[in-house]
Amino acid sequence: MMPTLNPQASANLPTYSLTDWQGGTRSLPDEYDYWIDEVTGEIPPGLVGTLFRNGPGLLDIGGVALKHPFDGDGMICAFTFKDGQVHFRNRYVQTTGYQAEQQAGKILYRGVFGTPKPGGWLNNLFDMKLKNIANTQVIYWGAKLLALWEAAWPYQLNPATLETLGEINLDGLLKPGDAFAAHPRLDPQQQRLVNFSLKPGLTTAVRLFEFALDGRCVLEQDYNFPGFAFIHDFALTPNYGIFFQNPVQLNPIPYLLGFKGAAECLSFNPQHPTHIWLLPRLGGTPLHFTMPACFVFHHANAFELGDDIVVDSICYESFPGLDSDTNYRQVDFASLPPGQLWRIRINKTSQAVTMNQLDPRCCEFPCLHPNYVGQPYRYLYTAAADNPTGNAPLQGILRLDLETQTQEFWSAAPRGFVTEPVFVPDPTRINPEDSASQETAGWLLVLTYEASRQKSDLVILDAANVSQGPLARLHLKHHIPYGLHGTFTPQTFMDSPV
């Protein structure tokens, strides 16, 4: 087992109501296209470009609620910052499965996280067809806007209109049955986008891809792990792609027989270690290490210090899944293990792996200044619970100073709930006499759900002064269901004036 976590604090009263949180789990069936005309505060004039966000927007089909939000169809949101104003647009990714179910008015595919087709287990028996839901990440790279889901090919979209152009194999790079992960990493030194493809089984195959600015794949490396691997994210350094092989096992029988979704058939084994694989980006023999059992969805960052590799990750004591009979809208947050930020230090010579908890607060969706990906860094930002201990919904943004061990926190509690922050650099604010400004000159864009309005806001925070609260709140005319990931590009894709 990993070192003992700080216990969940039963003395802390919840800073939220479950009813308020549930408001962000409603579907948004409508698609919008408008300039945001209700703003509190001032939009920074230097903030120009487009924030793209992805997440499950349709959480019921034909009046039947999905069993898990991760089974929901992907909805892309675009916030375009131009001339001191912001335009909003959202569109569903028109996947083949989405179109078929919309036409049929009912669920036609089994969800990976447990949503069954109607008709009981007999109607789900041995049905292993996957619907590409394209609901996890969206990124603009090589003049293409791609909606990503880790179990299938990307879908390409028109960046100006969000019109779906179709599923693509990246110029033949992906073969039928290949997947393209939903967690690409940008190497700021080489200006490359690095991503991976995973094929789990008795032996798990991993392929690393590296893409130049023009979208060409300039490097491919193939590796294999012994045993089954469920890997959602990876970390990147100048020399390695870093993968944590969580100690989970898959029993496919309930899935094959139609009783459970594939993810419901995962079980966490605390007696087995978490395996760490350092895959050389230029090829060669993988380096293998082990650490105490934990589960990792997301990594914050990694960097190299001589013989040491340092990886900062959100770690859970066990797989944070729900019981198959639990309605996710009725989840008891306090009963689940919190995700917490840990630093894992790997010495390549001695093989020693040490773990140090950086902060006990429940958190997820870490980010940092993009220029420091894969490099030693000082400031980390993450969505976090309002209380400093215990598991709870994400209601605030935490900034950690990893050098001074101090922090800043902004909270939307008690009635606000946050999603992943996206860091947008502002190089004009760098102060040559203040080294910290190299990492903090910029803004954090955070989509929030405001239960008091039953609508969503886009919040703009100063990355150098998180605790002062929003520079601006952009009030939407509707809510947006809790999403997953997003990216920012300095391009606007809008030719017409405001």
Backbone torsions as a table, in degrees:
resi	resn	phi	psi	omega
1	MET	NA	150.9	175.7
2	MET	-68.6	160.9	178.6
3	PRO	-52.1	149.8	-174.1
4	THR	-58.9	130.1	177.2
5	LEU	-80.3	158.9	171.2
6	ASN	-61.2	132.4	-176.2
7	PRO	-64.9	152.4	175.1
8	GLN	-66.1	138.4	-172.4
9	ALA	-91.0	102.9	-179.9
10	SER	-70.9	-19.3	-179.0
11	ALA	-74.4	-20.9	-179.5
12	ASN	-75.8	121.2	176.5
13	LEU	-74.8	144.7	178.2
14	PRO	-58.1	141.0	177.8
15	THR	-99.4	18.4	-176.7
16	TYR	-147.7	163.2	168.5
17	SER	-110.5	142.9	-179.8
18	LEU	-61.7	-34.7	178.6
19	THR	-61.8	-42.8	177.2
20	ASP	-60.6	-47.3	-179.0
21	TRP	-61.1	-38.3	-177.8
22	GLN	-61.5	-23.8	179.4
23	GLY	-60.4	-26.0	179.1
24	GLY	-86.5	3.6	178.6
25	THR	-102.8	9.9	177.4
26	ARG	-82.0	147.8	173.7
27	SER	-64.5	154.1	168.2
28	LEU	-119.6	90.3	-175.5
29	PRO	-74.6	-19.0	-174.1
30	ASP	-88.5	152.2	174.2
31	GLU	-112.5	136.3	-172.5
32	TYR	-121.6	163.7	-179.9
33	ASP	-160.1	99.2	-175.9
34	TYR	-160.9	159.5	170.8
35	TRP	-84.5	133.4	-178.6
36	ILE	-75.7	114.6	-174.2
37	ASP	-107.5	0.6	177.7
38	GLU	-115.9	106.8	-175.2
39	VAL	-132.5	131.9	171.3
40	THR	-104.2	125.9	-175.2
41	GLY	93.1	-161.8	-175.6
42	GLU	-128.6	129.7	176.2
43	ILE	-73.1	124.9	179.8
44	PRO	-56.7	128.1	-177.0
45	PRO	-63.5	-24.9	-179.8
46	GLY	-82.4	-2.9	-178.6
47	LEU	-87.5	102.4	-176.3
48	VAL	-133.0	131.8	178.2
49	GLY	144.0	-160.5	-175.9
50	THR	-131.1	127.5	169.9
51	LEU	-94.7	118.4	173.5
52	PHE	-103.2	135.1	176.3
53	ARG	-132.0	149.7	179.8
54	ASN	-130.4	153.7	176.8
55	GLY	173.3	165.1	177.9
56	PRO	-68.6	115.3	-178.2
57	GLY	-100.7	-24.4	-177.7
58	LEU	-109.2	106.8	-173.1
59	LEU	-107.3	8.7	170.3
60	ASP	-152.2	151.1	-179.2
61	ILE	-133.4	124.4	-179.3
62	GLY	60.1	31.6	-179.5
63	GLY	81.7	-0.6	179.1
64	VAL	-101.5	120.4	-178.2
65	ALA	-70.7	142.6	174.5
66	LEU	-70.9	152.2	-178.9
67	LYS	-76.3	-26.4	-179.1
68	HIS	-145.5	139.1	-178.4
69	PRO	-62.8	-27.9	-179.0
70	PHE	-66.6	-10.5	175.0
71	ASP	-86.6	-0.7	-174.4
72	GLY	-77.1	149.1	179.1
73	ASP	-65.8	143.0	-176.0
74	GLY	-72.2	133.8	176.0
75	MET	-124.0	124.1	-179.5
76	ILE	-95.0	132.8	172.5
77	CYS	-112.9	139.4	176.6
78	ALA	-125.7	122.2	173.5
79	PHE	-108.9	112.7	-177.6
80	THR	-102.7	117.8	179.3
81	PHE	-95.3	119.0	-176.3
82	LYS	-156.5	130.3	175.5
83	ASP	54.8	37.2	177.3
84	GLY	76.2	7.2	177.6
85	GLN	-126.0	168.2	-176.7
86	VAL	-133.3	130.6	177.1
87	HIS	-105.2	138.8	178.7
88	PHE	-114.5	139.5	173.2
89	ARG	-146.8	139.8	171.8
90	ASN	-132.5	143.3	178.4
91	ARG	-145.8	144.0	171.9
92	TYR	-79.1	141.9	173.8
93	VAL	-71.6	121.2	-174.4
94	GLN	-83.5	68.0	177.1
95	THR	-70.5	163.3	178.2
96	THR	-59.3	-42.6	-179.4
97	GLY	-67.4	-39.7	178.5
98	TYR	-61.1	-46.5	-179.0
99	GLN	-64.0	-40.7	-179.2
100	ALA	-64.7	-42.9	-178.4
101	GLU	-72.0	-34.3	176.4
102	GLN	-65.4	-38.5	178.8
103	GLN	-69.8	-38.7	-178.9
104	ALA	-78.9	-24.5	-178.0
105	GLY	72.5	23.7	179.6
106	LYS	-158.2	167.4	178.9
107	ILE	-72.0	127.3	179.7
108	LEU	-114.4	-13.6	-174.7
109	TYR	-126.8	147.8	172.6
110	ARG	-76.3	140.1	177.2
111	GLY	-89.0	143.2	179.8
112	VAL	-59.5	-34.5	-175.5
113	PHE	-94.9	14.4	167.6
114	GLY	122.1	-9.8	179.4
115	THR	-68.4	119.1	-178.6
116	PRO	-91.8	162.3	165.9
117	LYS	-72.9	150.5	175.2
118	PRO	-62.4	153.4	176.2
119	GLY	110.8	5.2	176.4
120	GLY	77.5	-174.4	-172.3
121	TRP	-65.1	-29.3	-179.7
122	LEU	-64.2	-33.6	179.7
123	ASN	-80.3	-8.6	178.0
124	ASN	-109.1	-7.9	-176.4
125	LEU	-56.9	123.8	175.9
126	PHE	58.0	17.0	176.1
127	ASP	-91.0	105.5	-176.8
128	MET	-113.6	18.4	177.1
129	LYS	-71.0	128.9	179.2
130	LEU	-98.5	141.5	169.8
131	LYS	-95.4	121.8	175.4
132	ASN	-71.0	107.3	-175.5
133	ILE	-93.6	-7.8	171.1
134	ALA	44.9	47.9	-167.5
135	ASN	-118.4	13.0	-167.9
136	THR	-108.6	-46.8	-178.2
137	GLN	-143.2	159.1	175.3
138	VAL	-142.3	133.6	-175.2
139	ILE	-146.5	141.7	175.8
140	TYR	-102.3	117.6	-177.8
141	TRP	-153.4	139.0	178.6
142	GLY	59.2	36.2	179.4
143	ALA	64.1	23.9	176.5
144	LYS	-129.5	138.2	172.0
145	LEU	-100.4	120.4	-173.1
146	LEU	-119.7	129.1	170.5
147	ALA	-95.0	127.8	-170.0
148	LEU	-116.5	141.7	168.5
149	TRP	-140.3	132.9	-163.8
150	GLU	-70.2	-7.4	-176.1
151	ALA	-106.3	12.2	-175.5
152	ALA	-159.1	-175.4	177.4
153	TRP	-72.6	159.3	174.2
154	PRO	-72.2	157.6	167.3
155	TYR	-106.8	132.8	177.9
156	GLN	-93.1	139.3	-178.7
157	LEU	-124.7	156.0	170.9
158	ASN	-76.9	119.5	-174.6
159	PRO	-67.6	-21.0	-179.8
160	ALA	-83.1	-39.6	-173.8
161	THR	-111.5	-13.9	-173.0
162	LEU	66.6	14.4	174.5
163	GLU	-62.4	137.6	178.6
164	THR	-77.5	125.1	179.6
165	LEU	-96.1	-20.5	176.0
166	GLY	131.0	165.3	176.4
167	GLU	-72.2	137.7	-177.0
168	ILE	-129.9	153.4	179.7
169	ASN	-106.5	16.7	176.6
170	LEU	57.9	57.6	177.3
171	ASP	57.7	40.1	177.0
172	GLY	84.8	1.6	-178.7
173	LEU	-65.4	-37.7	-178.9
174	LEU	-98.6	133.3	178.1
175	LYS	-98.0	163.4	176.4
176	PRO	-53.1	131.1	-177.3
177	GLY	91.2	-12.8	176.7
178	ASP	-74.3	154.1	175.1
179	ALA	-119.1	162.6	178.4
180	PHE	-133.8	115.3	-170.1
181	ALA	-60.8	162.1	-176.9
182	ALA	-101.4	16.1	-179.4
183	HIS	-130.0	60.7	175.5
184	PRO	-65.0	153.2	177.3
185	ARG	-121.9	140.6	177.9
186	LEU	-97.5	121.3	173.3
187	ASP	-84.1	107.5	-174.3
188	PRO	-71.7	-22.5	-179.2
189	GLN	-77.0	-44.4	-179.4
190	GLN	-94.3	-3.9	-176.7
191	GLN	52.2	51.8	177.6
192	ARG	-122.8	146.5	170.5
193	LEU	-95.4	125.4	-177.5
194	VAL	-115.3	131.3	178.5
195	ASN	-144.9	178.4	-177.0
196	PHE	-142.6	161.9	172.5
197	SER	-122.2	138.2	-175.4
198	LEU	-124.6	132.8	172.7
199	LYS	-126.0	94.4	-178.3
200	PRO	-76.8	154.2	179.1
201	GLY	177.8	-157.2	174.3
202	LEU	-60.7	-33.4	166.1
203	THR	-123.6	135.6	-177.4
204	THR	-101.6	124.4	178.8
205	ALA	-93.8	134.2	178.1
206	VAL	-126.2	131.8	173.9
207	ARG	-120.2	126.6	175.6
208	LEU	-94.3	132.0	176.4
209	PHE	-116.7	144.2	172.5
210	GLU	-130.2	130.2	-174.7
211	PHE	-118.4	134.7	175.6
212	ALA	-76.2	173.8	-177.9
213	LEU	-59.2	-29.6	-179.3
214	ASP	-84.9	4.0	176.8
215	GLY	93.1	-7.1	179.3
216	ARG	-70.4	139.2	172.5
217	CYS	-79.2	118.7	-175.2
218	VAL	-108.3	-5.5	-179.6
219	LEU	-158.3	134.9	174.4
220	GLU	-134.8	136.9	175.6
221	GLN	-137.0	137.2	180.0
222	ASP	-110.0	136.6	179.0
223	TYR	-139.8	165.5	176.9
224	ASN	-136.6	139.1	171.5
225	PHE	-105.8	139.7	169.4
226	PRO	-71.9	135.0	176.2
227	GLY	91.0	172.3	-179.9
228	PHE	-74.3	142.8	177.8
229	ALA	-137.6	130.8	170.4
230	PHE	-112.2	106.2	-173.8
231	ILE	-129.9	121.7	-178.4
232	HIS	-97.7	-32.6	-171.8
233	ASP	-140.0	165.4	173.1
234	PHE	-143.3	166.4	177.1
235	ALA	-113.4	160.2	-172.8
236	LEU	-133.6	135.9	168.0
237	THR	-127.7	174.7	-180.0
238	PRO	-57.5	-26.8	-175.6
239	ASN	-112.9	-14.4	-171.8
240	TYR	-137.1	147.9	158.2
241	GLY	-98.4	129.9	-170.5
242	ILE	-113.9	124.0	-175.8
243	PHE	-123.7	132.0	174.3
244	PHE	-101.1	119.1	177.2
245	GLN	-92.0	99.3	-175.8
246	ASN	-63.6	146.9	-178.9
247	PRO	-80.0	70.0	177.7
248	VAL	-120.2	151.7	177.5
249	GLN	-121.6	149.5	178.7
250	LEU	-113.7	122.7	171.5
251	ASN	-105.6	100.3	-171.2
252	PRO	-76.6	-9.0	-172.9
253	ILE	-58.9	-50.4	179.3
254	PRO	-60.7	-31.3	177.2
255	TYR	-68.9	-48.5	-178.6
256	LEU	-61.4	-35.3	-177.6
257	LEU	-83.5	-1.4	173.9
258	GLY	87.4	11.3	-177.2
259	PHE	-89.4	-29.6	-174.6
260	LYS	-140.2	160.5	169.7
261	GLY	-77.3	163.5	-176.3
262	ALA	-59.1	-43.8	-177.8
263	ALA	-67.5	-25.3	177.6
264	GLU	-72.8	-12.3	-179.5
265	CYS	-93.4	5.4	176.2
266	LEU	-84.2	139.6	174.7
267	SER	-131.3	140.1	-178.2
268	PHE	-92.0	133.2	179.9
269	ASN	-115.0	100.7	-177.0
270	PRO	-69.2	-10.6	179.1
271	GLN	-84.6	-11.8	178.7
272	HIS	-100.1	147.6	179.0
273	PRO	-77.8	163.2	166.2
274	THR	-85.2	128.2	-179.9
275	HIS	-92.3	139.5	177.6
276	ILE	-114.6	128.3	179.6
277	TRP	-119.2	122.7	173.0
278	LEU	-100.5	108.4	-177.2
279	LEU	-98.6	115.2	-179.5
280	PRO	-60.8	128.0	-178.0
281	ARG	-66.5	-26.9	-179.5
282	LEU	-97.1	9.0	179.7
283	GLY	96.1	162.0	-179.8
284	GLY	126.3	-168.3	-175.1
285	THR	-82.5	127.8	176.5
286	PRO	-63.1	147.7	174.0
287	LEU	-98.8	134.8	-172.8
288	HIS	-121.0	135.1	179.0
289	PHE	-141.0	165.3	174.2
290	THR	-129.6	155.3	176.9
291	MET	-142.1	165.2	179.0
292	PRO	-56.4	151.0	-174.6
293	ALA	-58.7	129.5	171.2
294	CYS	-159.6	170.6	178.8
295	PHE	-120.2	133.7	-178.1
296	VAL	-126.5	121.5	168.0
297	PHE	-87.5	-49.7	-169.5
298	HIS	-127.7	141.9	171.8
299	HIS	-103.7	145.9	177.3
300	ALA	-85.5	-53.4	-177.8
301	ASN	-169.2	167.8	175.3
302	ALA	-148.3	155.2	177.5
303	PHE	-158.3	165.2	-177.7
304	GLU	-108.9	134.4	175.4
305	LEU	-132.2	91.8	-176.8
306	GLY	62.1	-122.2	179.1
307	ASP	-83.0	-4.8	-177.4
308	ASP	-96.5	141.9	168.4
309	ILE	-113.7	126.5	-179.3
310	VAL	-111.0	128.0	-179.8
311	VAL	-127.9	125.2	176.2
312	ASP	-103.9	123.4	-170.6
313	SER	-139.8	155.8	171.0
314	ILE	-89.0	112.9	-173.9
315	CYS	-111.6	142.1	174.8
316	TYR	-116.2	146.8	177.3
317	GLU	-63.8	-29.0	179.2
318	SER	-153.3	174.6	179.8
319	PHE	-63.8	119.7	-174.0
320	PRO	-83.5	54.5	-179.7
321	GLY	-92.4	166.2	178.2
322	LEU	-99.1	150.8	172.9
323	ASP	-60.8	143.9	-175.3
324	SER	-57.7	-26.2	-177.4
325	ASP	-92.8	1.5	-175.5
326	THR	-90.9	131.4	171.0
327	ASN	-77.7	120.5	-173.6
328	TYR	-61.3	-24.8	178.4
329	ARG	-71.4	-15.5	178.3
330	GLN	-107.0	21.1	-173.9
331	VAL	-59.7	140.0	172.6
332	ASP	-94.2	96.4	-175.4
333	PHE	-57.5	-39.1	-175.2
334	ALA	-64.6	-19.6	-178.5
335	SER	-85.5	-8.9	-176.9
336	LEU	-99.9	151.8	178.2
337	PRO	-69.6	136.4	177.9
338	PRO	-77.3	147.2	167.9
339	GLY	-81.1	132.3	-176.6
340	GLN	-135.7	152.7	-174.5
341	LEU	-85.2	122.5	178.7
342	TRP	-125.3	150.0	172.4
343	ARG	-107.1	123.5	178.9
344	ILE	-109.2	123.5	-179.2
345	ARG	-113.1	124.5	-176.0
346	ILE	-115.1	123.4	175.6
347	ASN	-99.8	117.3	-174.8
348	LYS	-68.9	-25.2	-178.3
349	THR	-83.1	-50.3	-176.4
350	SER	-86.0	-13.2	-176.0
351	GLN	71.1	5.4	-178.2
352	ALA	-72.6	139.1	175.4
353	VAL	-125.7	122.8	179.3
354	THR	-119.7	152.3	-178.9
355	MET	-126.4	138.4	178.8
356	ASN	-140.1	124.2	179.5
357	GLN	-75.2	126.1	-178.5
358	LEU	-86.1	-29.5	178.6
359	ASP	-163.2	139.7	-177.1
360	PRO	-83.6	-9.6	-174.5
361	ARG	-67.0	138.1	174.7
362	CYS	-62.0	127.5	-175.8
363	CYS	-152.5	164.9	176.2
364	GLU	-161.0	171.8	176.7
365	PHE	55.9	60.3	179.7
366	PRO	-73.6	153.2	174.7
367	CYS	-150.6	168.5	178.7
368	LEU	-155.4	174.8	175.6
369	HIS	-58.1	126.8	-173.8
370	PRO	-61.3	-21.6	179.0
371	ASN	-70.8	-11.7	-175.7
372	TYR	-108.4	9.4	175.3
373	VAL	-62.9	126.7	-179.8
374	GLY	79.2	5.0	-176.5
375	GLN	-122.3	157.6	171.0
376	PRO	-55.4	138.8	-174.5
377	TYR	-147.2	168.7	-175.7
378	ARG	-117.9	-36.8	-171.3
379	TYR	-112.8	132.2	178.7
380	LEU	-128.0	140.3	179.6
381	TYR	-121.1	143.8	179.9
382	THR	-157.3	150.7	169.3
383	ALA	-71.3	145.2	-172.3
384	ALA	-152.2	160.8	174.5
385	ALA	-71.8	158.9	-179.0
386	ASP	-72.3	-43.9	177.1
387	ASN	-74.6	145.7	-177.6
388	PRO	-72.3	-13.7	176.2
389	THR	-138.1	162.2	179.2
390	GLY	87.8	156.7	179.1
391	ASN	-87.5	142.0	-177.6
392	ALA	-167.5	167.7	174.1
393	PRO	-62.2	158.6	179.3
394	LEU	-78.3	121.5	-176.7
395	GLN	-129.4	-1.1	-177.5
396	GLY	-149.2	176.8	177.2
397	ILE	-119.1	125.6	-178.3
398	LEU	-107.9	132.4	171.1
399	ARG	-113.3	122.0	179.0
400	LEU	-105.1	130.7	170.1
401	ASP	-95.6	103.5	-174.5
402	LEU	-74.5	-9.5	178.2
403	GLU	-88.7	-46.2	-177.5
404	THR	-96.6	-6.3	-178.0
405	GLN	61.8	30.1	175.3
406	THR	-108.7	168.7	-177.6
407	GLN	-148.0	159.4	169.7
408	GLU	-124.2	149.8	-176.5
409	PHE	-143.9	133.2	170.4
410	TRP	-119.2	133.4	-176.1
411	SER	-120.4	139.8	172.8
412	ALA	-96.6	1.6	-179.6
413	ALA	-64.2	155.9	8.6
414	PRO	-90.6	-11.7	-170.2
415	ARG	-114.0	4.3	178.8
416	GLY	-108.4	147.7	-178.4
417	PHE	-134.4	138.4	-171.2
418	VAL	-111.7	163.3	173.0
419	THR	-120.3	-167.0	-175.6
420	GLU	-60.5	129.6	171.7
421	PRO	-76.5	145.2	175.8
422	VAL	-119.5	124.2	-177.7
423	PHE	-85.8	127.8	176.5
424	VAL	-117.6	111.8	-178.0
425	PRO	-67.6	150.2	172.2
426	ASP	-130.1	88.2	-175.0
427	PRO	-63.2	-18.1	-179.3
428	THR	-70.3	-15.1	-176.8
429	ARG	-100.1	5.6	178.9
430	ILE	-71.7	128.8	178.6
431	ASN	-102.5	115.1	-178.2
432	PRO	-57.6	-23.8	-178.6
433	GLU	-90.7	-0.4	-178.6
434	ASP	-128.4	100.6	-176.2
435	SER	-63.4	-29.1	-179.2
436	ALA	-62.8	-28.8	-177.3
437	SER	-66.3	-19.5	176.3
438	GLN	-59.0	-32.9	-177.6
439	GLU	-102.1	-17.3	-172.0
440	THR	-111.5	-4.6	179.8
441	ALA	-75.3	99.7	-179.3
442	GLY	164.0	-170.3	-177.8
443	TRP	-127.0	155.9	170.6
444	LEU	-110.0	125.8	176.6
445	LEU	-102.3	122.7	-173.1
446	VAL	-132.9	120.7	175.2
447	LEU	-85.3	126.1	-177.7
448	THR	-121.1	155.2	170.3
449	TYR	-107.7	124.9	-177.9
450	GLU	-107.0	105.1	-175.0
451	ALA	-65.1	-27.2	-179.3
452	SER	-64.8	-28.3	179.0
453	ARG	-105.5	-13.5	-171.1
454	GLN	54.7	35.0	179.1
455	LYS	-139.1	173.8	-177.8
456	SER	-110.5	154.7	173.5
457	ASP	-123.7	150.8	164.5
458	LEU	-102.3	118.6	-176.5
459	VAL	-100.4	136.1	175.8
460	ILE	-111.1	117.8	177.1
461	LEU	-110.1	148.8	171.7
462	ASP	-80.7	117.3	-177.3
463	ALA	-62.8	-21.4	179.3
464	ALA	-86.0	-10.5	-176.7
465	ASN	-152.2	68.5	-175.1
466	VAL	-63.4	-38.9	-172.3
467	SER	-68.3	-15.7	179.0
468	GLN	-73.4	-12.4	178.1
469	GLY	89.0	-174.0	-171.1
470	PRO	-64.6	135.4	165.9
471	LEU	-71.7	-33.7	179.7
472	ALA	-155.7	148.2	170.2
473	ARG	-120.7	122.4	177.9
474	LEU	-100.0	112.4	-173.0
475	HIS	-89.0	118.4	178.7
476	LEU	-82.4	164.4	-177.8
477	LYS	-87.4	5.7	-172.0
478	HIS	-162.7	177.0	174.7
479	HIS	-94.9	163.0	170.3
480	ILE	-125.3	124.7	179.3
481	PRO	-56.6	151.5	179.9
482	TYR	-52.2	124.0	-175.5
483	GLY	-102.2	-169.0	-176.7
484	LEU	-114.7	-81.1	-172.1
485	HIS	-128.2	163.7	178.9
486	GLY	-156.4	167.7	179.0
487	THR	-142.5	162.1	178.8
488	PHE	-122.5	139.2	173.1
489	THR	-128.1	142.7	-178.9
490	PRO	-71.3	-3.0	177.6
491	GLN	-85.8	154.0	-176.6
492	THR	-111.4	-26.0	176.0
493	PHE	62.3	17.6	179.9
494	MET	-123.4	117.0	-176.5
495	ASP	-86.2	-30.8	-174.8
496	SER	-78.8	146.5	178.6
497	PRO	-69.6	163.0	177.7
498	VAL	-63.2	NA	NA
